[in-house]
Amino acid sequence: MIYRMKSGNPIDTEAVVNTEDIEQITELEFIDKLGSFGGSYYTDKPDISEGRFALELSYRMNEKTAFFGLGESMRGINKRGYKYISENTDEPRQVEDKYSLYGAHNFLVVKDEEEFGLFIDYPGRVEFDLGFETRDLMTVRIPTKDVYIYLISGKDLAQITKQFRHIIGMSYIPPLWGFGYGQSRFGYKTADDIREVVNKYRSAGIPLDMVYMDIDYMQDYKDFTINRTRFPNFEDFVEEMKEQGVRLIPIMDAAIAHDDRMKIFEEGRNKGYFCTNESSGIFEAGVWPGWTAYPDFLRPEVRTWFGELYRDFTDCGIEGFWNDMNEPALFYTESNYKETLAAFEELASKNSDPTPGELLELAGRINGWNGHDQYAHFFHVVDGKKIRHDRVHNLYGYNMLRATSEGLENQLSGARPLLFGRSSYIGAHRYAGIWTGDNCSWWSHLLLNIRQMPGLNMCGFLFSGADTGGFGAEVTEDLLLRWTAFSIFTPLFRNHSTCDVRKQECYRFGDIKAFREIIALRYRLIPYLYSEFLKAAHNDECYLRALAFDYEDDDDAVETEDQLLLGEGLMLAPVYMQNTEGRHVYLPERMLMIRFNTASEYETAVYEAGHHYIKIGLEQVVIFLRESHILPLASPQVCTADMKHYIEYGHKGELEADDFEIIAFPDPADGPKQYYEYKMWCENADREPVENKIVRE
């Protein structure tokens, strides 16, 4: 059951779109309902300057209380014991003491004797203290009374999550080719740089479907421009890459360069499409191209205008984009820029040497990344009313993704676009996927990638993944191999790094064969993975989930945070530690271990429920198949364009088992009967799911 309590005059974030199963209740009824689960609700705490909030929800935990959800956040799958703040932040250092990352995903499930879910539908700052200040106390703090709060009851984690997923609408589905492997780097400066990458991948026999273009392709880092010196004949270049089975995926940032010579800026200014400052002038901040203006994506007419700007690229044959810097990122603003210069001048005018304290204060000004203090100084128009940015901050990236998605839908003649972004709020999942931002080449970030996936799936972001190998810092060959072996199972599969670290294309390392075979395995799995993804999207379920979802009464399973369940039948147990020959694996039930030595050569062994140590070489991929399930494998390909034989849109009926190599794990209770069936999903031309049966007797 889903209950919604409306407090004050909340902003309609459009996170919730299916309301037929929601019961509207009063504040007093909500207090009673929450109290039935052991929770409390407090109001009349307006003195935020004293660290108090307008609304607080609290819950007293017992020893086994666990919390799942909150989408993109730090630390473990079970969120108990720390504090999480929903305030979208351009955070290039994802370390454990960070309270906020790029997304605001305010859905939380409390696992206790009676389980329930909470969704705080407020687009500003929300704090979730899950035993941080007081070890056995959950406190959710909201700085306003203008909010929708949803309370969801259900028998278990899966049912509660499924109800939530239904009310927020179906998740974005990428095109089939979006499941291919993509290579990216901040530093592909010319068309020849990209040609070299593609040629070396093809020469190495490593599959590749996409090359991502960071801001280097732009003219002076300005949105919707192309540096024609570095990328001459761009339209021909796009077609040249497509002939090799490779799509180019350009980046697009949120802010428009303040350049009076640019038609886009002039048009946006003349139509009043940019966010404003206190005096109703254009709010400007410095990002990559220098001074920029921020489109007011909360207005439908601005979204329509911005979405149409992509047409110059789609007319060139581009079919996908990744949106960045849409928290929105602020390097500096006019006020703090001038204040910093004044502070420099004042310090320089002193006769004595600066004190350590003065130097630290100055460094703090210089490193004032993100500009949180500036959120109160620029404004949007929502439903005809001027509203301060900090009250709707978390909606900015969401609505940029929406603008892009709606524009591409009009421009690609019904074909699904590839689209993902960095900043998001629940609701954005209907328009695009997300990647987890600027991680690092650290083993701890491989583990973080594993742990983030279930929470993202719970909040609707099925098409997600991390920068494989890490964006910042120096990757090592063993880390990249282990990370790639995990990423072949995440829907978004991209290797990305920044410009001033070691180049990490797979062909640059010693064991090219291992990279070739691991990525080739991804391509053998794509029909199965895409099928499981479609089922999760259409059925409001999770593609990747914690073991606790299927084994709630198994304490060992609930505490396992480095293994994931995928779709109907698979369990993943990635290696995420350096200099190890394998790992300990917990099996909640009897499973079939499948050890891939190459994409085509594998061995199997049955393991009983319990704890096991499994050896896993750097060149190997090990997965586990649940009883009474099969795993169909397609033949190896170098790009998804060659896969139409396996998933033909609109085809319906029984596929030949010979089209696939079948790995089966029958239930012994079936006796001598050897009959296997897998229902593989694809989509027809109208984007409706089509079920094909793969049968082998």
Buried (B, 14 or more C-beta within 10 A) or exposed (E): EBBBBBBEEBBEBBBBEBEEEBEEBEBEBBBEBBEEBBBEBBEEBBEEEEEBBBBBBBBEBEEEBBBBBBBBBBBBBBBBEBBBBBBBBBBBEBEEEBBBBBBBBBBBBBBBEEBBBBBBBBBBBBBBBBBBEEEEBBBBBBBBBBBBBBBBBBEBBBBBBBBBBBBBBBBBBBBBBBBBBBBBBBBBBBBEBBBEBBEBBBEBBBBBBBBBBBBBBBBEBBBBBBBEEBBEEBEEBBEBBBEBBBBBBBBBBBBBBBBEEBEBBEEBBEEBBBBBBEEEEBBBBBBBBBBBBBBBBBBEEBBEBBBBBBBEBBEBBBBBBBBBBBBBBBBBBBBBBEBBEEBEEEBEEEEEEEEEEBEEEBEEBEEBBBBBEBBEBBBBBBEEEEBBBBBBBBBBBBBBBBBBBBBBBBBBEEEBBBBBBBBBBBBBBBBBBBBBBBBBBBBBBBBBBBBBBBBBBBBBBBBBBBBBBBBBBEBBBBBBBBBBBBBBBBBBBBBBBBEEBEEBBBBBBEBBEBBBBBBBBBBBBBBBBBBBBBBBBBBBBBBBBBBBBBBBEBEBBBBBBBBBBBBBBBBBBBBBEEEEEBBEBBBBBBBBBBBBEBBBEBEEEEBEEEEBEBEBBBBBBBBBBBBBBBBBBBBBBBBBBBBEEBBEEEEEEEBEBEBBBBBBBBEEEEEEEEEBEBEBBBBEEEEEBBEBEBEBE
